[in-house]
Amino acid sequence: MSLIVYAIPFFLACIALEMLISVLKKRKVYRFHDTVTSLNIGFISETIRVLVKLLTVVVYAVVLDKVAAFQWDIKSPWVWVLAFFMYDFFYYWAHRSGHEINLLWAAHVVHHSSEDYNLGTALRQSSTNQVFYWIFYLPMAIAGIPVSVFVTIALISALYQFWSHTQLVPKLGWADRVFVTPSNHRCHHGRNDYCLDKNYGGTLIIWDRLFGTYTEERDDEPVVYGTLKPLQSWNPVWGNLRNYVALTRDTLATAGWRNKLMRVFAPPAWTPEGQPVETVDMRHYTPFETPSTRLQRVYGVLGSATVLALVVHLLLVAADLSMGARILYTVLIACNTACLAWVFEGKSWALALESLRNTLTLGSLTAGVWFSPVAPKIQIVAALVLLLSWALLWRINRERVAQANLQAVPAVRA
């Protein structure tokens, strides 16, 4: 958990640097609401990881202890080389399965839900991937790869993949045909016909070239990012749940057990009628967006900073909390991100709900009624944040009412 805490400032610094470079190059790479949503989805993912990641490592260790075919010396460089290639190979198949099996796509789709492509998108990770994907790596335990080697290689792979989520790095020649690079991973996030179900690699792109899923970025057809069925929401909770809801609804509405099973385990494009894969008219496509005022952006920064503080605190104290307390803390963090999203989407009741959420969350911190002891200095900061949040929400509400009144006044003919 401490490694994650140290990694967060590094990721945020890289995102800030990419923002600065994109401004200097006059390229529109970031949009405020989309970026905040990516960060909050990433924050929720890390809180879920606190709940289930240890379990997956324990299962790996048990399989290693009971059925490992070999014993490897952790000091041998060959075990690290073998583990690297094994992990990357199984990552390819786990990732590919996440696109070709509808149930796994429901877990993975949130990573593709952004209609932008930047380093913030790299943090837009699914909260439910971890429920399924550990299974793909059990052959490494059977082969006797030590737990510490497996965990280290997995961390290196995750860190490597961060840099490939950028539009600012051009094609890199031969490297694009050997490694996962920004160019070939941009294709993976595209909804263009030539991009669909391509370039699944984590660190090496050679698996895609070997198994026929490789494609190159085209200069004559820029990549359009997102999914064929856009999320059209800034809500991180809904982003994680939407495809499960749709999958459940479609499965229940499908006649026949065979077709129901196909709904769950066939590719996402499968239908009982055999309809063709949905395509997007690139010429008339407009990314999802909602109005963004200056006050709303200020409040978004403040709200996201509060969520980040809560996530870091959870990571630091998780080892001392019961599972029930961890789950409750995670639910509270998820509620914070959902309320912030509703403010972004202009829901009429969002400001009142956000005021209540601020009062309960920051008020509890101020009063010291929290999951673990809170230092007096933190209580003072929480009180100041609470007061500032109230002031901003009041101003945003006045701004909204004024705008509504303006729209209600009939236009005066000249």
N, C-alpha and C positions, 0 to 999 in steps of 0.2 A: 504493500500500500504506500510506503514511503517513496518508492520509485515513481509511482504515479503522481504523488504530490510534487515531486521535483520536476517531473516532465511537463506538468501543466503550465508553469511560467515559460518554459522553452517553447511550447506550442503557441502560446498567446503572443510571445515576442516575434516568432516567425510570421504569424498572421498580420501583426502590426507592420512588420517590415514589408510584407507583400502588398499591403494596402498602400503604404507610402510609395513604393516603386510603381504600382499601377497608376497612382495619381500623377507621379512625375512623367510617366509615359503616356498619360492621357488615355488610359484604357479603363473601361467600366467593368471591373472584375467583381466588385462587391456591391451588394444591396443591403441596406441596413436590416430590414426585417428578416431576410433570408439568412444573413450571417448570425443574428441573434438566435434564430431557430436552430441553426446548425450547432451552435455552442451549447444551447440548452438540451438538445437531443444528446449531445456528447456527455453533458453533465449527468443526465439521467442514466445513461449507459454505464457510467462509472459507478453510480450508486448500486445498480443491479449487479455489477461485477463483484461488489463487496459481498453480496448475498450468495452468489452461486460459483464464483471462480474457485474458491477453496475446495468446494465439493468436487469440481472436475479434476483438480490436481490430486485430491485424495483417491478418486476412482482410478486415475492413471497410476498412482503409486501402488494401489492394491493389485491391479493387473500386472504391474511390473514385478511385484513381490511373488505373486502366485504362479504366473505362467511364462515369465521371461525365458526366451530360448538361449540367451547368451548373457554373460556378465562382461561389461566393458570398463576399462580403466578410464576414469574421468580425465586423467592427465594426458592420455593419448590424443594427439591431434586428429587421428583418424576417426575417433568417435564423434568429434565435433563436425568434421567434414561430412561423415555419413548422416548425422542428425540434420545438418543443414539441407542436404538434398532430399532426405526423406520428408522433412517438415514441408519444404516448398512443394514437393510432389503431392502430398496429401492436402496441402492448402489449395492447390489447383482444383482437385476433385471436390473438396468441400465447397469452394467458391462456385464451381460449375454447377454442383447440385443445387446451390442456393438460387440459381437462375432457371434450372430445368425441372425442379420439383415444386409444385405450387405451394405446399405447406412450408417449405424452406424459403421460398421466395417471399412469403408473407412475413418472415422474420427479417430477411435481408433487404427488402425493398426500401426501407427507410434510408439506407445509405445512398440510394439513387434518387431520393425524392427532391433533392435540391435542383432548381433549374439554373443555378449558377455553378461555376467550377473554380474552386480556390482552395487554399489550405484549410479554411474553415470547414469545407465539405468533408475533408478527411476525418474530422472529429464527429461527423454526423453518423454515428454508429448505432446499430440496432441494440435494443435492450434485451432481445430474446434470442439472438444468434447463439448465445452461450448455452442455451438449453439443448441445442441440437449438435453443434459442430465439434464438440470434444470427441464424439464417437469416431470421427474420421481419423483421429490421431492415435487411437489405441494400438494399431499395428506397430507403432514406435515403441510402446511399452512391451509388446510381445517380443520385439526384437532386442529388448534389453537396454534401450536408451535411458540413461539415468534421469531422474526427475529434474535435477538441477540443470542438466544439459538441455532437456526439452523446454523448460521454462525460459531459459536464457535465449535459446534460438527463437522461440515464439516472440519474445520481447524485441529482439533485433529485427525480426520480420515486420512487426507492427511499426517500429520506428522508421524502418526503411520506406514503408508504403506511404508515410506522411508526405514526403517531398514530391511524390508523383502527382499530387492533386494541385496542379497549378497550370495556368495558361501562359505564364510568362517565360517558360523555358521552351525553346523551339525544338525541332527534331534534332536528334543527336547521332544520326548516321548509323554506324554499325551497332552502337549501344542499344538502339531501338529494337534490334533483332536478337539481342541476347538477354537484356535486362528489362524489367518493368520500368518504363520511363514516363515522364509526363505526356509525351506524344501518344504512345500506344495505350496509356491508361485513360487519356481523354476519350479515345474511341470507346473504351469499355463503358463510360458514363453517358454515351450518346444514345439518342433515340432514332438517329438516322437508320435507314434500312441496312446499310453496310456495317453499322456498329452493333446491331442487336446480337447478344449472346456471343461476344468476342472478347479476347484478351483477359483471361481469368487469372493469370499468374500473379504471385505475390511479390517475389523478388526476381525470379527468372521468367522470361517470356518464352523460353525454349519449349516448355510443356505445351503451350498453345500452338507453336509451330509443329510440334510432333503429333498432336492430336487433332489438327485441322481447325482450330478456333482462333487463328491469328488473323488480324487485319491491320493495315497501315492507315494512318491518318491521311485524308485526302485534302489537297490544297484547293481543289475545285468545289468542294462541298464541306463547308465548316461544320463542326460538330454542334448539334443542338442538344443541350443537356436535359436530363430528367427522365421520367418514365412515360410510357404510352398513355397511361391514365394518371394525369397529374394529381398531386396531393391537394393543391389549392387550399392550403391552410397553413397557419404558422404555429399550430398546436403540436408540441413534441409528443404528448400522450396520444393524441389521435393519429399522429404520424406512425407511431409504433403499433397501433391497434387496427387501423383502417382495413388493411388487407385481411386480417383475421376475421373481422366482421363480415367483409364481403365474401370471403371463402366459406364461412359458416352459412351465410344466407344462400349462396349459390348451391352449396352441397345439399341443404335441406330442400331446396326447390327442384333439385334434379331427381328424376324418376329412375328407379332401379339401383340395386346395390353396386353393380359393376360401375355404372356411371358415377355414382357417389364417390367410390374409391378413386376413380379417374380424376374427379374434381380435385381431390386432395393430393394425389401423387403424380398426376400427369403434368406436363409443362403448363405454365400459366395461360398460354394462349389456347389450350384445349377447350373445346365445347362439344356437347353431345351431337350437335348438328354438323360439326366439322367446319365451322366457319373459318375463313382465312385470318391470318395474323393482322391485327389492327396496325395501321400506319398513320403517320402524322403529316399533314400538309405543311412543310417547312416554310412556305412562302407567306402563310397567313397566321403563323403561330405567335402568340404573345404570352410571355411568362406571367404567372400569377403575381399580383401586386395589390397593395392597399395604400390609401393615403398615409403619408408620414410627415407629421408636423415636427418642428424643432423641439417642442416640449415633450412630445411623445418619444422622440429619439433620446432625449436626456433621461426620461423616465426608463426607457428600455435599457440604457447603460447601467443605471442605478439598480434596476431589478435584476439584471443578469449578474452584476457584481455581488448582489446579495445571495443569489443562487450559488454562485461559485464559492462564496465564503462558507455556505452551509455544506456544500459537497466536500470541500477541503476538511472542514471540521469532522464530518462523518468519516472520511478516510482515516483521520488521525485517531479517532476514538472508537472505531468499529470493533477493534479487538476486545474492548472492555464492555461492549454492549451485548445484551441477549439478542437472539435472532428476532424476537418480537419487536424489540426496540429498533433494530436495524430496518425491519420492514416498515415500521411506522415512520421513521425518519425518511426513508426513501419515498413513501407516499406523500409526505409533506413537501419534499423537494419537487416531486412531480406536479403536485397541485400548484406550487409557486410558478412553475413554467407554463402551465395551462392558463392560469389567470393572466399572466403577462401576455400570452398569445391572444387572448380574447380582447385585451385592450388594443393590441395592434389591429385586430380585425374589426374594431369599431362596434362591438356588441353593446347594446344599449344598457345592459345590466352589469357590464364588465367593471366599470369604475367603482360601483358600490361593492361588488364582490372583492375587488382588489383592495379596497380600503379595509374591509373586514379581514382579509388575508394578512395584510400588513400589520394590522393591530394584533392579531393572534400570534403571528410569527415573531415579529420584532418585539412586541410587548412581552412575550414569554421569555425572550432572551434578556430583555431589560430587567425583568423581575427575577431572573435566575432560575426560572422554572423550565429547565431544559433537560436534555438527555444525559448531560454530564456537567460538572461545574463550569461556570463561565466567569472569566476574570472580570473584575470591576471595570477595567478600561474597555473591555469588549461591550459591557453593558452600556457604558456611556456612548460608544459609537453606535450601538443598536438604537438607542434613544434618539440620537441625532438623525440617523437614517429614517427612523419612523416619522419624525416631524417633517423631514424633507419630502418623504414620500407623500404624506398627506397634503402638503403644500402643492406639490406637482400635480397630484390627482385633482385637487380643487381647481387649479389653473386649466388643466386639460378639459375638465367638465365645463368650465365657463367658455372655453374655446369652442367646444362641441355645440353648446347651446347657441352661441352667437352664430355659428355657421348654419345651424338648423333654422334659426330665425331669418337669416339672410336669404336662404333658399326658399323660405315660405313667402317672402314678399314678392308679389307679382311684378314682372318686368314692366317698366314704364315705357310706353312707345314714344319714340321721338316725334 
